[in-house]
Amino acid sequence: MINSKCESGAKLRDDQWEKLRLLMLGKIGDPGSHARDNRLFIEAVLWFVSDTNVWADLPPKFGKWNAIYMRVRRWYVSGHWQQLAENLRDDQDLCKLVKKIIAHCDHQKKMREERNTRKAKRETNRISHAMPRINAKESTSLTEGSTSHWLSLIEVSTK
Protein backbone atom coordinates (compact mmCIF):
# COMPACT_ATOMS: atom_id res chain seq x y z
CA MET A 1 0.00 0.00 0.00
CA ILE A 2 2.52 2.60 1.12
CA ASN A 3 6.24 2.36 0.50
CA SER A 4 7.45 3.37 3.93
CA LYS A 5 6.40 5.24 7.02
CA CYS A 6 9.03 7.49 8.45
CA GLU A 7 8.90 10.44 10.77
CA SER A 8 8.19 12.76 7.85
CA GLY A 9 5.04 10.90 6.83
CA ALA A 10 3.63 8.40 4.38
CA LYS A 11 5.24 7.91 1.00
CA LEU A 12 3.31 6.99 -2.11
CA ARG A 13 4.79 4.39 -4.41
CA ASP A 14 5.71 5.71 -7.85
CA ASP A 15 3.02 3.61 -9.56
CA GLN A 16 0.40 4.98 -7.15
CA TRP A 17 1.54 8.53 -7.80
CA GLU A 18 1.31 8.03 -11.59
CA LYS A 19 -2.36 7.07 -11.20
CA LEU A 20 -3.05 10.06 -8.93
CA ARG A 21 -0.95 12.60 -10.83
CA LEU A 22 -3.36 12.88 -13.75
CA LEU A 23 -6.38 13.29 -11.45
CA MET A 24 -4.95 16.08 -9.32
CA LEU A 25 -6.15 19.67 -9.36
CA GLY A 26 -3.54 22.38 -9.87
CA LYS A 27 -1.37 20.44 -12.31
CA ILE A 28 0.34 22.09 -15.27
CA GLY A 29 -2.26 22.66 -17.97
CA ASP A 30 -5.13 23.26 -15.55
CA PRO A 31 -6.69 26.72 -15.51
CA GLY A 32 -5.90 28.89 -12.52
CA SER A 33 -2.95 28.65 -10.19
CA HIS A 34 -0.66 25.64 -10.11
CA ALA A 35 0.33 23.68 -7.04
CA ARG A 36 4.03 23.58 -6.29
CA ASP A 37 4.11 19.88 -5.47
CA ASN A 38 0.90 17.84 -5.56
CA ARG A 39 2.69 14.68 -4.47
CA LEU A 40 4.03 16.39 -1.36
CA PHE A 41 0.50 17.64 -0.63
CA ILE A 42 -0.96 14.11 -0.87
CA GLU A 43 1.82 12.74 1.32
CA ALA A 44 1.16 15.47 3.90
CA VAL A 45 -2.52 14.53 4.00
CA LEU A 46 -1.65 10.84 4.28
CA TRP A 47 0.77 11.66 7.10
CA PHE A 48 -2.03 13.41 8.92
CA VAL A 49 -4.80 10.81 8.48
CA SER A 50 -2.58 7.76 8.94
CA ASP A 51 -1.51 8.78 12.43
CA THR A 52 -4.46 11.00 13.39
CA ASN A 53 -2.00 13.78 14.08
CA VAL A 54 -2.62 17.43 14.72
CA TRP A 55 -2.40 19.72 11.68
CA ALA A 56 -0.14 22.15 13.53
CA ASP A 57 2.36 19.28 14.09
CA LEU A 58 2.81 18.72 10.36
CA PRO A 59 6.55 18.53 9.62
CA PRO A 60 7.89 21.70 7.95
CA LYS A 61 9.02 19.78 4.84
CA PHE A 62 5.34 19.60 3.80
CA GLY A 63 4.81 23.36 3.94
CA LYS A 64 2.42 25.47 5.97
CA TRP A 65 -0.08 23.28 7.80
CA ASN A 66 -2.91 25.78 7.47
CA ALA A 67 -2.53 25.96 3.68
CA ILE A 68 -2.67 22.16 3.47
CA TYR A 69 -5.66 22.00 5.81
CA MET A 70 -7.55 24.61 3.80
CA ARG A 71 -6.80 22.81 0.54
CA VAL A 72 -8.04 19.51 2.00
CA ARG A 73 -11.22 21.23 3.14
CA ARG A 74 -11.80 22.97 -0.21
CA TRP A 75 -11.38 19.67 -2.03
CA TYR A 76 -13.87 18.06 0.32
CA VAL A 77 -16.46 20.81 -0.07
CA SER A 78 -16.06 20.78 -3.87
CA GLY A 79 -16.39 16.98 -3.98
CA HIS A 80 -12.92 16.38 -5.41
CA TRP A 81 -11.99 13.75 -2.84
CA GLN A 82 -15.19 11.87 -3.64
CA GLN A 83 -14.40 12.13 -7.37
CA LEU A 84 -10.90 10.79 -6.76
CA ALA A 85 -12.31 7.81 -4.86
CA GLU A 86 -14.71 7.15 -7.75
CA ASN A 87 -11.91 7.37 -10.33
CA LEU A 88 -9.66 5.07 -8.29
CA ARG A 89 -12.16 2.25 -7.80
CA ASP A 90 -9.93 -0.15 -9.74
CA ASP A 91 -6.99 0.42 -7.33
CA GLN A 92 -8.18 -0.78 -3.93
CA ASP A 93 -5.15 0.55 -2.02
CA LEU A 94 -5.41 4.09 -3.37
CA CYS A 95 -9.18 4.10 -3.12
CA LYS A 96 -8.88 3.02 0.52
CA LEU A 97 -6.47 5.88 1.26
CA VAL A 98 -8.74 8.46 -0.37
CA LYS A 99 -11.76 7.08 1.48
CA LYS A 100 -9.81 7.44 4.72
CA ILE A 101 -9.31 11.12 3.89
CA ILE A 102 -13.03 11.45 3.11
CA ALA A 103 -13.93 9.75 6.40
CA HIS A 104 -11.73 12.22 8.27
CA CYS A 105 -13.39 15.16 6.49
CA ASP A 106 -16.86 13.71 7.19
CA HIS A 107 -15.97 13.43 10.87
CA GLN A 108 -14.68 17.01 10.97
CA LYS A 109 -17.86 18.26 9.27
CA LYS A 110 -20.02 16.38 11.79
CA MET A 111 -18.04 17.81 14.71
CA ARG A 112 -18.34 21.34 13.28
CA GLU A 113 -22.12 20.93 12.87
CA GLU A 114 -22.51 19.60 16.43
CA ARG A 115 -20.44 22.49 17.78
CA ASN A 116 -22.60 25.00 15.88
CA THR A 117 -25.78 23.32 17.18
CA ARG A 118 -24.55 23.53 20.77
CA LYS A 119 -23.60 27.16 20.27
CA ALA A 120 -27.05 27.97 18.84
CA LYS A 121 -28.74 26.23 21.79
CA ARG A 122 -26.63 28.18 24.27
CA GLU A 123 -27.52 31.43 22.53
CA THR A 124 -31.23 30.53 22.52
CA ASN A 125 -31.11 29.67 26.22
CA ARG A 126 -29.26 32.88 27.02
CA ILE A 127 -31.86 34.97 25.20
CA SER A 128 -34.86 33.12 26.69
CA HIS A 129 -33.53 33.54 30.23
CA ALA A 130 -33.04 37.26 29.82
CA MET A 131 -36.69 38.27 29.96
CA PRO A 132 -37.21 41.96 29.28
CA ARG A 133 -39.07 44.10 31.80
CA ILE A 134 -42.43 45.42 30.68
CA ASN A 135 -43.43 49.00 31.45
CA ALA A 136 -47.00 50.09 32.28
CA LYS A 137 -48.01 51.01 28.70
CA GLU A 138 -46.79 47.70 27.33
CA SER A 139 -48.58 45.89 30.14
CA THR A 140 -51.96 47.42 29.26
CA SER A 141 -51.47 46.73 25.55
CA LEU A 142 -50.66 43.08 26.33
CA THR A 143 -53.85 42.67 28.33
CA GLU A 144 -56.14 43.99 25.60
CA GLY A 145 -57.89 41.00 24.04
CA SER A 146 -56.23 38.72 26.49
CA THR A 147 -58.00 36.08 28.53
CA SER A 148 -56.12 37.27 31.59
CA HIS A 149 -58.87 39.54 32.96
CA TRP A 150 -57.32 39.79 36.38
CA LEU A 151 -54.74 42.28 35.05
CA SER A 152 -57.51 44.69 34.09
CA LEU A 153 -58.54 44.82 37.75
CA ILE A 154 -55.18 46.29 38.72
CA GLU A 155 -54.94 50.04 38.29
CA VAL A 156 -51.71 50.83 36.45
CA SER A 157 -50.25 54.24 37.00
CA THR A 158 -48.59 55.74 33.91
CA LYS A 159 -46.91 58.53 35.89
N, C-alpha and C positions, 0 to 999 in steps of 0.2 A: 504494500500500500504506500508507505512512505519510506524513502531511502534511509534516513537516519533522523534521530531526535537528539539534538545537542542543546546546549544552553541557549543558543540563539534562535531556536525554534525548529519547526518541521520543515523538511526539504521535500520538494516534489521531485519525482523521477523525471528525467528528460522526456520520456515518452508521454507521461502524464501532462507535462507542460505543453508539449506540442499539440495535444488535444484541446487544452484550455486556451492556448495563445490566440487561436483564431476566433474564439468566442468572447474574448475580453473587450470591455469598453475602453476607449482611450488609446487604442493602438494606432500606429501610423496608418493614415488613410481614412480614419474616422473623422467626421466633422467635429469641430470644437477643439478643446485643449487635449493634449496628449499626456498620458501618464509617463512618469520617468521610468518606472520599472514595475510592470504589472506582476511579474513573477514574484518580486520581493513583497508586493502588496498581498498576494495570495498566501505567501509563506508567513507573513505577519499575522494574517487572520487565522491561519491554521495553528500558529503558535498559540494564539489567544484561546481558541475554542478547544484545542487538544488538552490543555492543562487547566482550563477554566481560570485563567490568570486575570489580573486587573489591567485594564487598558494602560493606565499610567505607568505600569511596570514593563511595558514593551521595550525590548532592548533598543538602544539608539540606532543600531545598524538598519532598522526598519524605517526609520524616519519619525516624524512627529505622531505620537499616538492619537491625538485628537483628529488629525487629518485622516488617519486610517479609519478611526471609529466613524467619522462623518461619512466617509466614502462607503463603508459597509452599510450604514443606515440608509443612505440614498439608494444604494443598489437594492436594498430590501424593499423600501417604499415603492420604487419603480418596478419591482418584480423581476429584476435581472437575476437575482440568485435563483428564483424559481425557474426562470427560463434556462439558466445553466444546468440545473438539475434535470430538466426535461431533455435538453440536448445531450446530456451525458448518460442517458439511461443504459446505453450499451456497455459502459465502463462502470461496473459496480463499485469499484474502489473510489473513483472520483465522485461518482454520484453520491456515495455515502458521505464523503467529506463535505460536499456542498449541502447536503441535507442536514448535516450537523451544524453548519453555519446558519441555515434557515431556522433550525430548531432553537438555536441561541437567540436569534433575532425575534422569533415568535415569543420566547420567554420574556425578553426585554420589553416587548410591546405589551404583553399581558401585565407585567409589573408596573409599567408606566400608566396603563389604564386603571389598575387598582389604586395606585397612588393618587391619581386625579380624582377617582371616585371618593376616596377617603377625604381628600382635601375639600371636595364639594360638600360632603356631608358635614364636615366640621364647620364650614362657612354657613351652611343652612342652620345648623344648631346654634351657632353664635348669633345669627340674625334673629332667630325665633325666640331666644332667651332675652334679648334686649328689647323688651316691649316698650314702645313709646308712651309717654304720659299724654293723657287727653285733657285738653282744657275745657272750660265750661261750654263754649259755643259748639265745639266738636261733640261734646257729650249730648247736648240737646238734639243735634242733627242726627246722631246715631240712634236716638230713641224714637225718632219719627218713623212711623210705620213698623216699629218693632213690636214683638209680642211681649217685651219686657215692660209691662205697664207700671211696675213698681218705681221705675226711675222717674216717671212723670209726677209721682207724688212728692218727690224731693224738690224743694225750691232751690234752684241754682242761681247764685248771685253772679252777675257778669261784671261787677265792679272790681 
